[in-house]
Amino acid sequence: EAGVVQSPRYKIIEKKQPVAFWCNPISGHNTLYWYRQNLGQGPELLIRYENEEAVDDSQLPKDRFSAERLKGVDSTLKIQPAELGDSAVYLCASSPFVGAANEKLFFGSGTQLSVL
Amino acid sequence: SQQGEEDPQALSIQEGENATMNCSYKTSINNLQWYRQNSGRGLVHLILIRSNEREKHSGRLRVTLDTSKKSSSLLITASRAADTASYFCATRHNDYKLSFGAGTTVTVRA
C-alpha cells in the first residue's frame, strides 16, 4: 500500500513570498493532520481534518496560514506571506477512522521549508 | 504546546546494549504512543499503550505506563545500528489531540 505522499520535499523561498505544501493521505484514511516540526523538537499540530471538515485548527496561525481538504482526500497547506520563523519541516499524517482515539498515525516524509 | 517530555535528550550506547528512555506528561491521557524518526524522514509508529494497560511488548520493544506518576518508559533491547534515530512519545487526550514530546536522540555505536 502506498504511504502518505508529500510534495515538494524541499522548498527554499524568500521572506514575504507565498508557499504551498501538498499531501495525499493513504487511500481510505478519513483523518488528516498537518504538523510543524522545528529543528530538535517534536511535531506540533497545526490542523486536523475529519473528512473535509477542519475539526481542530486552534494552533493554526490564521493570519498567514490556510489549509483545505477538498473532497476529503488531498490537502494543501499554504503560508502567505512566509516569515523567517516559518522555517521548519511540515509533516502530513493520516489515520483510518474518524474520532477514533486508539489510532496510530501514518506520516509522510515531510516538506523542509527554508525561508531566507 | 508539547505535553510529553522525554528524558534523556540524547543517548549513546554500544551495539547490543539496551536503551531506555522516559516520557512524562501533565494531564490525563487516553493512550500513549511511541514513534521513531530517522534523520530527514517522517515518523513511524512503534507501539501504543492504553491508559488501562501497564506494560506492552513488541519484538525488542517494551513499554511501561504508570498513570499515577504520569510517566512511560520505552526499552529497546539488544540495540542495533539501525536503531539510531530520534524517539518521540505522543499522548492522546480525550479531545483526540495527539501531542508529541521533544524526543530522545539515540545513537548506537558499532
Contacts between the chains, C-beta under 8 A, distances in Angstrom:
chain1	res1	chain2	res2	distance
A	4	B	42	7.3
A	33	B	98	7.7
A	35	B	100	7.8
A	40	B	102	7.3
A	40	B	103	8.0
A	41	B	2	7.5
A	41	B	102	5.4
A	41	B	103	7.5
A	42	B	2	5.7
A	42	B	4	7.6
A	42	B	88	5.1
A	42	B	90	7.8
A	42	B	100	3.5
A	42	B	101	5.2
A	42	B	102	5.1
A	42	B	103	5.3
A	43	B	43	7.0
A	43	B	88	7.7
A	43	B	100	4.9
A	44	B	1	8.0
A	44	B	2	6.8
A	44	B	100	7.3
A	45	B	97	6.5
A	45	B	98	7.2
A	45	B	99	7.2
A	48	B	96	7.6
A	48	B	97	7.7
A	56	B	95	7.6
A	56	B	96	7.7
A	56	B	97	6.5
A	91	B	42	5.9
A	91	B	43	7.3
A	93	B	42	7.7
A	93	B	43	7.7
A	99	B	96	6.4
A	101	B	30	4.6
A	101	B	31	6.5
A	101	B	92	5.7
A	101	B	94	7.8
A	101	B	96	6.1
A	102	B	30	7.5
A	102	B	31	5.7
A	102	B	48	6.6
A	102	B	50	6.6
A	102	B	92	7.8
A	104	B	33	6.3
A	104	B	45	4.0
A	104	B	48	5.9
A	105	B	35	7.9
A	105	B	43	7.4
A	105	B	45	6.5
A	105	B	98	6.6
A	106	B	45	7.3
A	107	B	35	7.9
A	107	B	42	3.5
A	107	B	43	4.5
A	107	B	44	7.2
A	108	B	42	5.2
A	109	B	40	7.7
A	109	B	41	5.6
A	109	B	42	4.8
A	110	B	41	7.7
A	110	B	42	5.5
A	112	B	40	7.9
